[in-house]
Amino acid sequence: LVVMLNGGKKYYLHLGYRKDGSSNSGEDRLVINRIDIGARKYTTNYSKITINDGIVQTTAGNSNAIQNHGDVTVNGGTVSTNASGTYAGIFNQNVAKVTVNGGTISGGAYGIYNIDTAEMILSKGTINGGTYGIYSTVNTDINIDSSELTIQGIHSYGTAANIDVKKANITKTIYKQNGTGNVSVSEDATVNAITTNSGGNITVNDSAVIGVITNSSAGNIEITNSTCSADQYNN
């Protein structure tokens, strides 16, 4: 059964079930394991959403899957948009917060797009984007510390923001653009490539970098006990 819902209205889903007996004793209960949501845009409107399983996906070609002004927690399932251009699985803005403990987040350009003073807490899962898994304009650090995270690239435009990656698998470039923030990769992390043009330093400890490490500004590159498959370039 597919039901089309109109935006701006409130809908109620009433569910019933047949008891396995006539008495009121026992532990009869109704469990919903999965709900799939397909919509033009899913907006939290400064509320709280927890996704444990299922699919939250846009059907339009010009929309984020979740426009987050509140608090979104993804524990499993899939959050995605098929929209091309600069759209994200989760567009995180204002004082919003996104917590990822599992599942997959995908966007036409970005998995998570972080602006204003929005916060990200990432511990487990996969974050994909046609351009970058994570794009952040926020002047706060991006801290990744989990071997159970796979991220399709990180781009930070925050002027004072640092990028610190431990243990995770970053399948595209870590790009620190603008400002003087540093990039640190350590504790068995694997990174496709690292680029800065902001004057910050690049440090790689006990990790692997598959592609090129590039610092086109005044910062330094320091590599310790690590494998780097391509040449390093420091201007």
Salt bridges, closest charged atoms under 4 A:
ASP28 OD2 - LYS19 NZ 2.64
ASP36 OD1 - ARG34 NE 2.97
ASP145 OD1 - LYS167 NZ 2.53
GLU148 OE2 - LYS124 NZ 3.78
ASP164 OD2 - LYS166 NZ 2.71
GLU187 OE1 - LYS167 NZ 2.86
